Amino acid sequence: MYRQLGGHRYANQIYPEAHAVVNGTIGCASPQVEIDGSSSEMGDNISYHWTTTNGVIVSGEFDNIVTVGQIGAYTLEVTDELSGCTTSTSVTVTGGGVPWR
């Protein structure tokens, strides 16, 4: 049996799509920015989880849009809770030309 929900098509597995776009840069005038994952797979059985190894998540860790407060790399994991399959994508938030100390 094959199933597909906007992601990849595999036998008895659904791999959701994960997409993320950084809306701006971190700087003096904008100490926080949003990373938008709303073009990722959506639905009642879809969950989201944002992680970072060197940034700061301010809010929205389990939403499709997250607010961050530091430059760094951020990863969005999108999971189809029915199949258990997860897809991830990563983005980098940059600074607006202001050196960080």
C-alpha positions as CSV (number, residue, x, y, z in Angstrom):
1,M,0.0,0.0,0.0
2,Y,1.3,3.4,-0.9
3,R,0.3,6.7,0.9
4,Q,1.3,10.3,0.3
5,L,0.6,13.5,2.1
6,G,2.5,16.2,0.2
7,G,5.8,14.6,1.1
8,H,7.6,11.7,-0.4
9,R,5.8,8.5,-1.4
10,Y,6.9,5.2,0.2
11,A,5.3,1.9,0.9
12,N,3.3,2.3,4.2
13,Q,5.4,5.4,5.1
14,I,4.7,9.1,4.9
15,Y,7.6,11.4,5.0
16,P,6.3,14.9,5.7
17,E,7.8,17.9,3.9
18,A,9.9,20.4,6.0
19,H,10.7,23.9,4.8
20,A,12.0,27.0,6.7
21,V,12.6,30.6,5.8
22,V,14.4,33.2,7.9
23,N,12.5,36.5,8.0
24,G,15.3,39.0,8.5
25,T,18.6,39.3,10.4
26,I,19.5,39.9,14.0
27,G,20.8,43.3,14.8
28,C,20.4,46.3,17.1
29,A,17.1,47.3,15.6
30,S,15.8,43.8,15.5
31,P,17.1,41.6,18.4
32,Q,14.7,38.8,17.4
33,V,13.5,37.3,14.1
34,E,11.0,34.7,13.1
35,I,11.9,31.5,11.2
36,D,8.8,30.5,9.2
37,G,8.1,26.8,8.7
38,S,4.5,27.3,7.7
39,S,5.1,26.0,4.2
40,S,6.0,22.6,5.7
41,E,3.5,19.7,5.9
42,M,0.4,20.6,7.9
43,G,-2.4,18.6,9.4
44,D,-3.9,17.1,12.6
45,N,-1.3,14.4,12.8
46,I,1.8,16.6,12.1
47,S,4.0,17.9,14.8
48,Y,6.9,20.4,14.8
49,H,10.0,20.7,16.9
50,W,12.7,23.4,16.5
51,T,16.2,22.9,17.9
52,T,19.6,24.7,17.9
53,T,23.1,24.0,19.0
54,N,24.4,27.6,19.1
55,G,21.3,29.9,19.0
56,V,18.5,30.9,21.3
57,I,14.9,29.9,20.9
58,V,12.7,32.6,22.4
59,S,9.2,31.1,21.7
60,G,7.4,28.6,19.4
61,E,9.7,25.6,19.9
62,F,6.8,23.3,19.0
63,D,5.0,25.5,16.4
64,N,5.6,25.9,12.7
65,I,6.9,29.4,13.3
66,V,9.6,30.1,15.9
67,T,11.1,33.3,17.3
68,V,14.8,33.3,17.9
69,G,17.1,35.8,19.6
70,Q,20.6,35.0,18.5
71,I,22.5,34.2,15.3
72,G,23.1,30.6,14.7
73,A,21.9,27.4,13.1
74,Y,18.3,26.2,13.6
75,T,16.7,22.9,12.6
76,L,13.0,22.2,12.1
77,E,11.8,18.6,12.5
78,V,8.4,17.8,11.1
79,T,6.9,14.5,12.2
80,D,3.9,12.6,10.9
81,E,2.6,11.1,14.1
82,L,0.7,8.3,12.2
83,S,3.7,6.9,10.4
84,G,6.4,8.1,12.9
85,C,8.4,9.4,10.0
86,T,10.4,12.6,10.5
87,T,11.9,15.0,8.0
88,S,14.1,18.0,8.9
89,T,15.6,21.1,7.4
90,S,18.1,23.6,8.7
91,V,18.6,27.3,8.3
92,T,21.1,29.9,9.5
93,V,20.2,33.2,11.1
94,T,22.8,35.9,10.4
95,G,23.6,39.2,12.0
96,G,22.9,42.6,10.4
97,G,26.6,43.6,10.1
98,V,26.9,44.2,13.9
99,P,29.7,42.1,15.5
100,W,28.7,39.9,18.4
101,R,30.7,39.8,21.5
